[in-house]
Amino acid sequence: MHDAHAFLQNLALVLCVAAVTTVLFHRLRQPVVFGYLLAGMIVGPHVPLPLAADESIIRTLSELGVILLMFSLGLEFSVRRVAKLAATSGLGAFAETSLMFGLGFVAAGALGLTPLERIFAGAMVAISSTTIIANVFAERGVRGRVRETVFGILIIEDLIAILLVATLTALAAGGGLSPTGLATTVVRLVMFLLGLVIVGLLVVPRTIRGVLEANRNEMTLLWSVGICFAAALLASAFGYSVALGAFIAGSLVAESGEGRKIEHLVQPLKDLFVAMFFVSAGMLIDPRVLVAHWPVVATLTVVVITGKIVAVTLGAFLAGNGLRAAVFAGMSLAQIGEFSFIIAAIGTSTGAIRDFLYPVAVAVSAITTLFTPWLIRAAGPVAALVDRKLPKPVQTFVALYGSWIERLAAPHSTGGQLRVRRLVRLVVVDVLLLALVIIGSAVERDRFALVMRAWTGVSADVSQVIVFIGSVAIVVPLVIGLVRVTWRLALVLAVRALPTPEKGVDFAQAPRTAFVTTMHIALLLAAGAPLFVLAQLVIPELPGAVLVVIAMVIFGVAFWRAARNLHGHVRAGAQIIVAALAQHSFSTAEELSKTMEHVSAGLPGLGEPAPVVLRASSRAVGLTLAELNLRGLTGATVLAISRRSGSGEEQLVPTGKDRLQAGDVVALAGSNDAVASARELLDT
């Protein structure tokens, strides 16, 4: 037990030091998280200053911070909200975290870490920081679609992180990678979660609604926090992280329908103890350890910044966001934070990883957080630069992809939804079967080799080769099945977005092919990245780099061919729009819009072509399309231009060198948001 006077003394010391350091970093326009970390270093045992706090007391307070932080996250995870986000940001976020997990795993292997440490390193670099991003966005006043995109990805990431925390807790406690141990771990975890959720759904929402009827904030706060700590204690008693129990408690309370109100009540308490959590992390930063292990810090920092920018941008784009929003999301989420600390703490407390990895995780978080405001500030120019440097077929694809996702998200028939769900279940089954075969063949291959030697009398090396060939013979059909079922799922999704005509010419073939190719690659990345990491873990001699290069070449060639065909389709569509504009004399905006509607119906896959008449006061007048950079700023593309000149009507299939004039009719294409942004830009 902590002495009451010592507890008060340490609490006062930490709060006073943290108050000073946070004001300092606020004045320097840096995230206040740095102030907490610096306060931890000042009162910690590794910096020779006469301000030393009791580490055990601060650890206890930081544990409360973890519990309240996870409870607050759980309050955002009502079942309905998760279902909505899974349909929009789910695939992109899962593909991004899978890629980052794989990058972290491979990088840790290159640094000579143990297999279990490689798993923890992959998990630590996979999840961005909700707390840090919330603070940075609040300070910079980031709003609108970009904020929704970033927080949609963060919420799905947090859900994935909870699963990682639960799995790694069981793995570090001795579940092992054997098929029996893994199956036991999964069954225990599922039974615990099912029991807690089922009983909780029957009790917690009704209890919270009953307490709220009293209209007393202190009663609501006491009941909510009491449920939070009770669930955390229950999870700890079953051998899982307190973070898992607190998160489930928050989700159960959110089902009462009063999650926002309770979150507002818990917020001050959470902020106080989350500050303790970051101070505790700062206390573990030993500069000598960081100097001794600087290659690990430098490598993981590079992996987080470069990997997150690429992976999050790709994931956000696949979720249907435009290039600008996707790049902004990627450069916003290029850091790690609280979940990395939690995962590292699980590893060090159980002895699964060496102690130096915790301060390494904190250092990587601090460095990447330091770069976050600068990266956010540079997101706009970087997005414009990327758009300019992309090949024209890829530019065309980027401009139209968002409109296909919008059509996919529109209401469809129940039969189509049932087919999608059935194919998704088949993908999950194929992935699980492949995982079991990979683990089983790796763990039991020596035993199979002994049996083979006993049956055939061949040498040890030959028996190993025979077993390996047999494993490949089992895996290859499953891989082919996974490729086929993901292709069928991609095709079903593409047909839902761009239906095939019952008769006549299929004008949507090129856009649909590009959509199928993209969705197929995305599904294979999301399903294949965890399997690749698992295969690397249990079969270290597997030539992983070679397989990655081969996959990139195959994906790249397939995508490039689809993009080139799409570009040709769009150019042909632009000629049709030019001809349509040339045949009509437009006296009203309504007639112009109706003509574009007829063109859109005959040219599926070009989004919803929208006409804009340039006024003399428009900022676009006098600029070339390259100077205006409409696609880079808004995501919309210009398909055609109609111009009334002195010599008569002039129709253009535009290039970057065409200069806009007052009175031009500009035909735009892209997602609804992109076209709306382009209209606003052209009208000002």
C-alpha positions, -999 to 999 in steps of 0.1 A, spaced: 0 0 0 12 35 -8 16 59 22 -10 87 20 15 115 25 38 100 -2 9 96 -26 -1 132 -21 35 144 -25 40 125 -57 7 136 -71 15 173 -64 50 170 -78 38 154 -111 9 177 -116 30 209 -110 58 198 -133 33 187 -160 15 220 -157 47 240 -164 59 218 -193 25 217 -210 23 255 -209 58 256 -224 49 233 -253 16 251 -259 35 284 -262 59 267 -287 29 255 -307 38 219 -302 15 190 -290 11 191 -252 18 154 -251 55 164 -253 49 183 -221 37 152 -204 66 131 -217 91 158 -206 75 160 -172 80 122 -169 116 125 -178 121 153 -152 106 134 -124 119 100 -136 149 81 -123 170 84 -155 176 122 -155 198 136 -127 175 162 -114 164 167 -77 128 160 -86 122 123 -83 87 107 -81 79 73 -69 76 52 -101 52 27 -86 27 54 -75 28 70 -110 24 36 -126 -8 30 -106 -22 64 -116 -12 57 -153 -31 24 -151 -62 44 -143 -55 66 -173 -54 36 -196 -87 23 -182 -105 56 -186 -90 62 -220 -102 28 -233 -136 34 -217 -139 67 -235 -130 50 -268 -156 23 -261 -183 50 -257 -178 58 -294 -182 22 -305 -220 16 -306 -228 -13 -328 -246 9 -354 -216 33 -357 -191 4 -361 -213 -11 -388 -215 22 -407 -177 28 -405 -169 -8 -414 -188 -3 -447 -168 29 -455 -134 29 -438 -132 -7 -428 -114 -22 -459 -90 7 -461 -81 7 -424 -77 -31 -423 -55 -31 -454 -34 -2 -439 -29 -19 -405 -20 -52 -422 6 -35 -443 21 -16 -414 21 -48 -392 40 -65 -420 65 -37 -424 71 -35 -387 76 -73 -385 101 -74 -414 120 -43 -400 122 -59 -366 136 -91 -382 163 -71 -400 173 -56 -366 178 -91 -351 148 -92 -327 132 -124 -316 101 -138 -333 78 -128 -305 95 -93 -304 89 -90 -341 51 -96 -335 50 -69 -308 70 -45 -330 46 -50 -359 17 -43 -336 33 -12 -321 39 5 -355 4 -5 -369 -18 18 -348 -18 56 -349 -27 78 -319 -62 90 -315 -53 112 -285 -24 130 -303 -45 135 -335 -74 148 -315 -52 174 -298 -34 184 -330 -67 188 -350 -83 208 -322 -53 231 -321 -52 236 -359 -90 238 -363 -92 209 -388 -129 203 -398 -150 189 -426 -146 158 -447 -109 154 -440 -115 152 -402 -143 126 -407 -120 105 -429 -91 106 -404 -113 98 -374 -131 71 -393 -98 53 -399 -87 59 -363 -119 44 -349 -114 12 -370 -77 12 -361 -87 14 -324 -110 -16 -328 -82 -36 -345 -59 -25 -317 -83 -39 -291 -81 -72 -309 -43 -70 -310 -42 -62 -272 -64 -92 -264 -45 -116 -287 -10 -104 -276 -20 -106 -239 -29 -143 -244 1 -149 -266 26 -133 -241 10 -153 -213 21 -185 -229 -6 -193 -256 22 -200 -280 21 -205 -318 13 -242 -318 -21 -251 -333 -34 -264 -300 -22 -234 -280 -35 -210 -306 -69 -227 -308 -71 -227 -270 -62 -190 -268 -88 -181 -295 -116 -202 -279 -109 -187 -244 -109 -152 -258 -141 -157 -278 -159 -173 -248 -148 -145 -225 -160 -118 -249 -193 -135 -257 -201 -140 -220 -191 -104 -211 -210 -89 -240 -242 -110 -237 -245 -105 -199 -235 -68 -203 -261 -61 -230 -288 -76 -208 -278 -55 -177 -257 -24 -185 -279 -4 -210 -310 -8 -188 -291 1 -157 -277 33 -172 -310 44 -186 -326 38 -151 -298 59 -135 -302 87 -160 -339 90 -151 -328 105 -117 -311 134 -137 -282 135 -113 -248 139 -130 -228 126 -101 -249 94 -99 -244 88 -137 -207 94 -134 -204 70 -104 -223 42 -121 -205 46 -154 -170 47 -139 -180 19 -116 -190 -3 -145 -158 6 -163 -135 -5 -134 -156 -36 -127 -152 -48 -163 -115 -39 -162 -110 -60 -130 -130 -89 -145 -108 -89 -176 -76 -88 -154 -90 -118 -134 -93 -138 -166 -58 -130 -177 -65 -103 -202 -56 -66 -203 -76 -41 -182 -78 -21 -215 -99 -48 -231 -124 -49 -202 -127 -11 -201 -133 -9 -238 -161 -35 -236 -176 -15 -207 -176 17 -228 -193 -1 -257 -220 -16 -234 -227 18 -219 -229 34 -254 -257 9 -262 -279 29 -237 -280 56 -263 -264 82 -239 -228 77 -248 -221 113 -257 -235 126 -224 -215 101 -204 -184 109 -224 -188 145 -215 -191 137 -178 -160 114 -179 -139 138 -200 -122 158 -172 -114 127 -152 -100 110 -182 -79 140 -192 -63 140 -157 -53 104 -156 -44 102 -193 -18 129 -185 -5 105 -158 -3 78 -184 19 99 -206 40 111 -176 45 75 -167 57 67 -202 81 96 -200 96 83 -167 107 52 -185 127 71 -212 164 64 -204 186 85 -227 214 59 -223 191 31 -235 181 51 -265 217 59 -274 226 22 -271 196 12 -293 195 41 -317 194 19 -348 161 4 -336 147 39 -329 158 52 -362 146 22 -382 111 21 -366 108 59 -369 114 57 -407 91 27 -410 63 46 -391 66 79 -411 71 65 -446 50 34 -441 21 52 -426 20 79 -452 19 54 -480 -3 28 -463 -29 52 -448 -30 72 -481 -36 40 -500 -62 27 -475 -81 61 -473 -81 62 -511 -95 27 -514 -122 37 -490 -135 62 -516 -117 94 -505 -102 117 -531 -64 119 -535 -61 152 -515 -81 138 -486 -62 105 -487 -28 122 -487 -40 145 -458 -50 114 -439 -18 97 -446 4 126 -434 -19 132 -404 -16 96 -391 22 92 -396 28 86 -358 22 61 -330 10 68 -295 -10 53 -266 -17 19 -280 20 14 -288 27 21 -251 0 -3 -240 12 -31 -263 49 -26 -253 38 -26 -216 20 -59 -221 52 -74 -236 76 -61 -210 54 -69 -180 50 -106 -192 87 -109 -202 77 -116 -238 99 -87 -250 130 -71 -236 127 -40 -214 144 -17 -239 116 -19 -263 92 2 -241 114 34 -241 121 27 -278 83 28 -285 80 60 -264 109 76 -283 95 66 -317 61 81 -307 77 113 -295 97 118 -327 69 109 -351 45 132 -331 70 160 -334 68 157 -372 30 154 -373 21 192 -374 47 198 -401 34 169 -421 -2 181 -418 9 216 -429 27 201 -460 -2 178 -470 -18 202 -495 13 209 -515 23 172 -514 -11 161 -527 -8 186 -556 27 174 -564 16 138 -564 -13 146 -587 10 164 -611 35 135 -612 10 107 -617 8 93 -652 -23 104 -671 -41 70 -670 -36 70 -632 -48 106 -629 -80 96 -648 -85 66 -625 -79 87 -593 -105 112 -605 -132 87 -611 -127 60 -584 -145 80 -557 -177 82 -579 -177 44 -582 -174 40 -544 -204 64 -541 -225 43 -564 -214 11 -545 -226 27 -512 -260 36 -527 -290 13 -516 -291 -20 -535 -313 -51 -535 -313 -75 -505 -302 -104 -528 -270 -86 -537 -262 -79 -501 -267 -115 -492 -243 -126 -520 -217 -101 -508 -220 -114 -472 -217 -150 -484 -185 -142 -504 -170 -123 -474 -176 -154 -452 -159 -175 -478 -129 -152 -478 -127 -154 -440 -129 -192 -441 -101 -194 -467 -79 -171 -447 -84 -191 -415 -78 -224 -433 -46 -210 -448 -35 -198 -414 -41 -232 -398 -22 -250 -426 7 -226 -424 10 -230 -386 4 -267 -386 29 -275 -413 56 -253 -397 51 -267 -362 47 -304 -371 71 -306 -401 98 -323 -380 74 -350 -368 61 -355 -404 97 -358 -416 104 -385 -390 73 -404 -401 84 -401 -437 118 -414 -429 103 -444 -411 80 -452 -440 104 -447 -469 139 -449 -454 150 -417 -471 176 -393 -456 166 -365 -432 171 -338 -459 150 -356 -485 122 -362 -459 122 -325 -451 119 -317 -489 91 -342 -493 72 -327 -463 77 -292 -477 64 -302 -512 34 -318 -495 27 -286 -475 30 -265 -507 6 -290 -525 -20 -283 -497 -14 -245 -496 -15 -238 -534 -51 -249 -539 -62 -228 -509 -43 -198 -523 -59 -203 -557 -93 -205 -540 -86 -173 -521 -76 -155 -553 -107 -168 -570 -132 -159 -542 -117 -124 -538 -120 -119 -575 -157 -130 -574 -163 -106 -545 -146 -78 -564 -167 -85 -595 -199 -86 -575 -191 -52 -559 -181 -37 -593 -214 -49 -609 -233 -34 -580 -216 0 -587 -216 -3 -625 -243 -27 -636 -241 -47 -668 -267 -38 -694 -293 -65 -702 -287 -59 -739 -267 -38 -763 -232 -24 -760 -216 -25 -725 -202 11 -722 -192 5 -686 -168 -24 -693 -136 -4 -690 -145 14 -658 -159 -19 -643 -127 -37 -652 -106 -10 -635 -128 -12 -605 -127 -50 -603 -89 -49 -606 -85 -23 -578 -109 -41 -554 -93 -74 -561 -59 -60 -552 -73 -43 -521 -89 -75 -509 -58 -96 -515 -37 -70 -496 -61 -71 -467 -63 -109 -466 -28 -117 -477 -7 -93 -455 -15 -111 -422 -9 -145 -439 24 -133 -452 35 -122 -418 24 -155 -403 43 -174 -429 74 -154 -423 71 -161 -385 67 -198 -387 89 -204 -419 118 -179 -414 137 -192 -445 108 -182 -467 120 -158 -494 97 -130 -483 113 -101 -502 111 -121 -535 74 -129 -530 67 -92 -522 85 -81 -554 67 -107 -575 33 -97 -560 40 -60 -566 49 -66 -603 18 -87 -609 -5 -61 -592 13 -32 -609 10 -47 -644 -27 -56 -639 -35 -21 -626 -16 -3 -653 -34 -22 -681 -68 -15 -665 -59 22 -660 -48 26 -697 -81 10 -709 -100 34 -686 -81 64 -699 -90 55 -735 -127 50 -725 -127 84 -708 -111 101 -738 -138 85 -760 -165 97 -736 -151 132 -737 -155 132 -775 -191 122 -771 -197 150 -746 -180 174 -770 -203 162 -798 -234 166 -775 -224 201 -766 -218 210 -802 -253 199 -812 -272 220 -787 -275 257 -781 -280 262 -744 -302 290 -733 -308 279 -697 -288 260 -671 -316 235 -668 -313 225 -705 -276 222 -700 -280 199 -670 -306 177 -688 -282 172 -717 -254 161 -693 -279 137 -676 -286 121 -709 -248 118 -716 -242 104 -682 -269 77 -687 -252 66 -719 -216 68 -704 -217 49 -671 -185 50 -651 -178 87 -656 -194 97 -624 -221 123 -629 -208 148 -655 -218 182 -644 -217 215 -664 -204 248 -650 -206 281 -668 -176 303 -660 -186 338 -651 -163 368 -659 -156 371 -621 -144 335 -617 -108 331 -605 -103 304 -632 -107 328 -661 -73 335 -677 -57 304 -661 -47 272 -679 -60 239 -665 -24 231 -653 -22 265 -635 -57 261 -620 -48 225 -608 -85 217 -604 -80 180 -600 -52 184 -574 -73 208 -553 -107 191 -556 -104 156 -571 -127 165 -600 -115 163 -636 -125 184 -667 -139 161 -694 -148 188 -720 -150 225 -726 -176 243 -748 -167 278 -759 -185 304 -780 -159 322 -800 -162 349 -827 -160 322 -854 -187 301 -839 -190 273 -813 -157 257 -803 -156 224 -784 -124 211 -767 -112 179 -753 -90 197 -728 -53 194 -721 -33 211 -693 -23 239 -717 -59 251 -725 -67 285 -711 -101 291 -696 -123 320 -708 -154 337 -695 -185 320 -708 -169 286 -711 -191 256 -703 -169 232 -684 -180 196 -681 -168 181 -648 -166 145 -636 -158 128 -603 -175 121 -570 -203 143 -557 -180 159 -531 -153 165 -557 -177 181 -582 -192 202 -555 -157 215 -545 -148 221 -581 -181 241 -586 -173 262 -556 -138 269 -568 -149 278 -603 -178 300 -591 -155 322 -569 
